[in-house]
């Protein structure tokens, strides 16, 4: 099998993990990408495909490449697979636009999504909850949507027993500052536990960066370290592995039910016990008290209480981290995930 893999750029987790897994399974992949500004990138991608992509068996369009699905539908008769993580509707309108639907940008994103999902012969998305949303919002035949989690690049995020835990019990929140993430919940929990000898480390940036910085400045919790610069992967990995608990998406926001954050897989692969809000998407793959810990959405007091409880149960932390690590090794390595992708493509 030969796959022509197309996107504007391939520097994202979804594409990198898929490409690595496909090659680990012996699939020949030809990469086509171009992020030139303006309309020229579409011409460049079209030329590259016509030059050396036509001999492939399938065309796969990568993460956030919805416009390219539409373009390729007019350039090829081959089967097109859209390897998206979620819809623009979910990631942009429900998250960044706060659910406001009737604006020029949101209408544009909806139209692009609509045609991309209908033009693709098969689309891969990250969880069943996201699939249910896409089917409902865009009226897609369920057979054209397949669930495939993103996984993690285990050359970057992996368990390393040589890195010791900090002497002070520390929890880490790593991720983008988006409405669904719940970084504000973490800050409030840190303030709640200011006198409990528990340290919080927040590593992130993004849309709500100023809001998060302002909240930290306002509450000024003495037990919180805020890191907003981009860390080299070696430093990021160490900064996470030093901690005793990893925090997931914690906001009371509709989008948490339709996503699985990257840090869930990162935590599993690094053998760090993981706390998540009571979110449908991530709970499709992990289970409370077996491979993760669950708290109510948006409840910083419940989060604080759970952290205190777990600090006093080191054996339970070790057991759950080990279970999650084994689950990752069994089901969610790049090779395993790509093998399932290959089997699904063969059935188109």
C-alpha positions as CSV (number, residue, x, y, z in Angstrom):
1,X,0.0,0.0,0.0
2,X,1.2,3.5,-0.9
3,X,-0.3,6.6,0.7
4,X,0.1,10.2,-0.4
5,X,0.0,12.3,2.8
6,X,-0.9,15.9,2.2
7,X,-1.1,19.0,4.4
8,X,0.0,22.6,4.7
9,X,2.6,21.5,7.2
10,X,3.2,18.3,9.1
11,X,4.6,19.7,12.4
12,X,1.7,18.6,14.6
13,X,1.2,15.6,16.8
14,X,-1.7,14.1,14.8
15,X,0.3,14.0,11.5
16,X,3.6,13.1,13.0
17,X,2.3,10.1,15.1
18,X,0.3,8.8,12.1
19,X,3.2,9.0,9.7
20,X,5.5,7.3,12.2
21,X,3.0,4.5,12.8
22,X,2.3,4.0,9.1
23,X,6.0,3.6,8.4
24,X,6.4,1.3,11.4
25,X,3.8,-0.9,9.7
26,X,5.7,-1.0,6.4
27,X,3.5,1.5,4.5
28,X,5.2,3.6,1.9
29,X,4.3,7.2,2.4
30,X,4.9,10.2,0.1
31,X,4.6,13.5,1.9
32,X,3.4,16.6,0.2
33,X,3.2,19.8,2.1
34,X,3.5,23.6,1.5
35,X,2.7,26.5,3.7
36,X,3.6,29.3,1.3
37,X,1.4,32.4,2.1
38,X,-1.7,33.0,0.1
39,X,-3.2,31.0,-2.8
40,X,0.2,29.9,-4.1
41,X,0.4,27.0,-1.6
42,X,-2.7,25.4,-3.2
43,X,-1.0,25.6,-6.6
44,X,2.2,24.2,-5.2
45,X,0.4,21.3,-3.6
46,X,-1.5,20.5,-6.8
47,X,1.7,20.5,-8.8
48,X,3.5,18.2,-6.3
49,X,0.6,15.8,-6.4
50,X,0.5,15.7,-10.2
51,X,4.3,15.2,-10.3
52,X,4.8,12.4,-7.8
53,X,1.6,11.6,-5.9
54,X,-0.6,10.0,-8.5
55,X,0.9,6.5,-8.2
56,X,-0.3,6.2,-4.6
57,X,-3.2,4.0,-3.7
58,X,-4.8,6.5,-1.3
59,X,-4.7,10.2,-0.6
60,X,-4.6,11.1,3.1
61,X,-5.1,14.7,4.2
62,X,-3.8,15.6,7.6
63,X,-4.9,17.5,10.6
64,X,-6.8,20.8,10.0
65,X,-6.5,20.2,6.2
66,X,-10.2,20.5,5.6
67,X,-9.7,22.9,2.6
68,X,-7.3,20.4,1.1
69,X,-9.9,17.7,1.2
70,X,-12.1,19.9,-1.0
71,X,-9.1,20.7,-3.3
72,X,-8.1,17.0,-3.7
73,X,-11.6,16.0,-4.5
74,X,-11.3,17.9,-7.8
75,X,-7.7,16.6,-8.5
76,X,-8.1,12.9,-8.0
77,X,-10.5,10.0,-8.3
78,X,-8.6,8.1,-5.6
79,X,-10.1,7.5,-2.2
80,X,-9.5,10.4,0.2
81,X,-9.0,9.9,3.9
82,X,-9.3,12.9,6.1
83,X,-7.1,12.4,9.2
84,X,-8.5,15.1,11.3
85,X,-8.7,15.2,15.0
86,X,-12.0,17.1,15.3
87,X,-14.2,19.5,13.4
88,X,-13.5,23.2,13.0
89,X,-17.0,23.5,14.4
90,X,-15.9,22.0,17.7
91,X,-12.4,23.3,18.0
92,X,-13.1,26.9,16.7
93,X,-16.7,27.7,17.1
94,X,-17.5,25.9,20.4
95,X,-14.1,26.6,21.9
96,X,-12.5,29.8,20.7
97,X,-15.7,31.5,19.5
98,X,-17.6,30.7,22.7
99,X,-20.4,28.9,20.8
100,X,-21.4,31.9,18.7
101,X,-22.6,30.4,15.5
102,X,-23.9,33.1,13.3
103,X,-20.8,35.2,12.5
104,X,-19.0,35.3,9.1
105,X,-16.0,33.3,10.5
106,X,-18.1,30.6,12.1
107,X,-20.3,30.2,9.0
108,X,-17.1,29.9,6.9
109,X,-15.7,27.2,9.2
110,X,-19.0,25.3,9.2
111,X,-19.1,25.4,5.3
112,X,-15.5,24.1,5.1
113,X,-16.2,21.3,7.5
114,X,-19.5,20.4,5.8
115,X,-17.9,19.9,2.4
116,X,-14.7,18.3,3.8
117,X,-16.6,15.6,5.7
118,X,-18.9,14.9,2.7
119,X,-16.1,14.9,0.1
120,X,-13.8,12.6,2.1
121,X,-14.4,8.9,1.6
122,X,-13.4,8.3,5.2
123,X,-12.6,10.6,8.1
124,X,-10.6,9.7,11.3
125,X,-11.5,11.6,14.5
126,X,-10.4,11.2,18.0
127,X,-13.3,9.8,20.0
128,X,-16.9,8.5,19.8
129,X,-18.3,11.6,21.3
130,X,-16.7,13.7,18.5
131,X,-18.1,11.2,16.0
132,X,-21.6,11.6,17.4
133,X,-21.2,15.4,17.2
134,X,-20.0,15.4,13.6
135,X,-22.8,13.0,12.4
136,X,-25.4,15.2,14.1
137,X,-24.1,18.6,13.0
138,X,-23.1,17.8,9.4
139,X,-25.5,14.9,8.7
140,X,-22.8,12.5,7.7
141,X,-23.3,8.8,7.1
142,X,-21.8,7.1,10.2
143,X,-19.9,4.6,8.1
144,X,-17.8,7.5,6.7
145,X,-16.5,8.4,10.2
146,X,-14.1,6.2,12.1
147,X,-12.7,6.8,15.6
148,X,-8.9,6.7,16.0
149,X,-7.2,8.5,19.0
150,X,-4.1,10.5,18.4
151,X,-1.7,8.7,20.8
152,X,1.7,10.3,21.6
153,X,5.2,10.6,20.1
154,X,6.9,8.2,22.5
155,X,10.3,9.4,21.2
156,X,9.5,12.7,23.0
157,X,7.2,11.6,25.8
158,X,8.4,8.5,27.6
159,X,8.9,7.1,31.1
160,X,12.4,7.7,32.5
161,X,13.2,6.2,35.9
162,X,16.4,8.2,36.1
163,X,14.4,11.4,36.6
164,X,13.5,11.6,40.3
165,X,10.3,13.0,41.7
166,X,10.5,16.3,43.5
167,X,10.8,16.1,47.3
168,X,7.7,18.3,47.6
169,X,4.4,16.7,46.3
170,X,3.8,18.4,43.0
171,X,1.0,18.4,40.4
172,X,1.5,19.5,36.8
173,X,-0.9,21.1,34.4
174,X,0.5,21.2,30.8
175,X,-1.5,22.4,27.8
176,X,-3.0,25.3,25.8
177,X,-4.9,27.9,27.7
178,X,-8.3,27.4,26.1
179,X,-11.8,27.7,27.7
180,X,-12.2,23.9,28.0
181,X,-8.8,23.3,29.6
182,X,-9.6,24.7,33.1
183,X,-6.3,26.3,34.0
184,X,-8.3,28.7,36.1
185,X,-9.7,25.7,38.1
186,X,-6.1,24.6,38.8
187,X,-5.1,28.1,40.0
188,X,-8.1,28.2,42.4
189,X,-7.3,24.7,43.7
190,X,-3.7,25.8,44.2
191,X,-4.9,28.7,46.3
192,X,-7.1,26.4,48.3
193,X,-4.1,24.2,49.1
194,X,-1.6,27.0,49.7
195,X,-0.9,25.8,53.3
196,X,-0.8,22.0,52.5
197,X,2.8,21.7,51.3
198,X,1.6,20.9,47.8
199,X,3.2,22.5,44.7
200,X,1.4,23.3,41.4
201,X,3.3,23.7,38.1
202,X,1.4,25.1,35.2
203,X,3.0,24.9,31.8
204,X,1.1,26.5,28.9
205,X,0.2,29.3,26.6
206,X,-2.5,30.3,24.1
207,X,-5.8,32.1,23.8
208,X,-6.4,32.9,27.5
209,X,-2.8,33.5,28.5
210,X,-3.5,37.1,29.8
211,X,-6.5,36.0,31.7
212,X,-4.5,33.2,33.4
213,X,-1.6,35.5,34.2
214,X,-4.0,38.1,35.7
215,X,-5.7,35.5,37.8
216,X,-2.4,34.3,39.1
217,X,-1.4,37.9,39.9
218,X,-4.7,38.5,41.6
219,X,-4.7,35.4,43.9
220,X,-0.9,35.2,44.1
221,X,-0.7,31.6,45.3
222,X,2.7,31.0,46.9
223,X,2.6,27.3,45.8
224,X,2.2,27.8,42.1
225,X,4.9,28.0,39.3
226,X,3.6,29.4,36.0
227,X,5.7,28.7,32.9
228,X,4.4,30.3,29.7
229,X,7.5,30.2,27.4
230,X,7.9,27.3,25.0
231,X,10.2,24.7,26.6
232,X,12.6,22.5,24.7
233,X,11.2,19.0,24.6
234,X,13.9,17.7,27.0
235,X,13.0,20.3,29.6
236,X,9.3,19.8,29.1
237,X,9.6,16.1,29.6
238,X,11.7,16.5,32.7
239,X,9.3,19.2,34.1
240,X,6.5,16.7,33.8
241,X,8.3,13.6,35.0
242,X,9.4,15.4,38.2
243,X,5.7,15.7,39.2
244,X,3.6,13.3,41.1
245,X,0.2,14.0,39.4
246,X,-0.8,15.2,35.9
247,X,-3.9,17.3,35.5
248,X,-6.2,17.0,32.5
249,X,-9.1,19.1,31.2
250,X,-11.0,20.4,34.2
251,X,-13.4,23.1,33.0
252,X,-17.2,22.8,33.0
253,X,-17.3,23.4,29.2
254,X,-19.2,21.4,26.5
255,X,-16.1,20.7,24.4
256,X,-14.4,18.6,27.1
257,X,-16.9,15.8,26.3
258,X,-15.8,15.6,22.6
259,X,-12.0,15.6,23.0
260,X,-9.1,13.6,24.4
261,X,-6.3,16.0,25.3
262,X,-2.8,15.1,24.2
263,X,-1.6,15.2,27.8
264,X,-3.8,12.2,28.6
265,X,-1.6,10.0,26.3
266,X,1.6,11.8,27.4
267,X,0.8,11.1,31.1
268,X,0.0,7.4,30.3
269,X,3.3,7.0,28.3
270,X,5.3,8.7,31.0
271,X,3.7,6.7,33.8
272,X,2.3,9.8,35.6
273,X,-1.0,9.3,37.3
274,X,-3.7,11.5,35.7
275,X,-6.6,13.4,37.0
276,X,-9.4,14.5,34.6
277,X,-12.7,16.2,34.8
278,X,-15.7,13.9,34.3
279,X,-15.5,14.2,30.6
280,X,-17.0,11.7,28.1
281,X,-14.2,11.8,25.5
282,X,-11.3,10.8,27.7
283,X,-13.3,8.4,29.7
284,X,-13.8,6.3,26.5
285,X,-10.2,5.2,26.9
286,X,-9.4,5.3,30.6
287,X,-11.4,4.4,33.8
288,X,-11.7,6.1,37.2
289,X,-9.6,4.5,39.9
290,X,-8.1,2.0,37.5
291,X,-6.2,4.1,34.9
292,X,-7.0,7.7,36.0
293,X,-8.8,9.7,38.7
294,X,-12.0,11.7,38.0
295,X,-13.3,14.8,39.6
296,X,-16.5,16.8,38.8
297,X,-16.1,19.4,36.0
298,X,-15.2,22.9,37.1
299,X,-15.1,22.1,40.8
300,X,-11.8,23.4,42.2
301,X,-12.6,22.4,45.8
302,X,-13.3,18.8,44.7
303,X,-10.0,18.9,42.8
304,X,-8.2,20.2,45.8
305,X,-9.7,17.5,48.0
306,X,-8.8,14.7,45.5
307,X,-5.2,15.9,45.4
308,X,-4.9,15.8,49.2
309,X,-6.4,12.4,49.2
310,X,-4.1,11.0,46.6
311,X,-1.0,12.6,48.2
312,X,-1.7,10.3,51.1
313,X,-2.1,7.2,48.9
314,X,1.3,6.7,47.2
315,X,0.6,3.0,46.5
316,X,-2.7,3.9,44.7
317,X,-0.9,6.5,42.6
318,X,1.7,3.9,41.6
319,X,-1.0,1.3,40.8
320,X,-3.1,3.6,38.6
321,X,0.0,5.0,36.8
322,X,1.2,1.5,36.1
323,X,-2.2,0.4,34.8
324,X,-2.4,3.4,32.5
325,X,1.1,2.8,31.2
326,X,0.3,-0.8,30.4
327,X,-2.9,0.2,28.7
328,X,-0.9,2.7,26.5
329,X,1.6,0.0,25.6
330,X,-1.2,-2.5,24.7
331,X,-3.5,-0.2,22.7
332,X,-2.1,3.3,22.0
333,X,1.4,3.2,20.6
334,X,1.9,4.8,17.2
335,X,2.3,1.4,15.6
336,X,-0.9,-0.1,17.1
337,X,-3.0,2.9,16.2
338,X,-1.7,3.0,12.6
339,X,-2.3,-0.7,12.2
340,X,-6.0,-0.1,13.0
341,X,-6.0,2.8,10.5
342,X,-4.6,0.6,7.8
343,X,-7.2,-2.1,8.4
344,X,-10.0,0.4,8.2
345,X,-8.6,1.9,5.0
346,X,-8.6,-1.5,3.4
347,X,-12.3,-1.7,4.0
348,X,-13.3,1.4,2.1
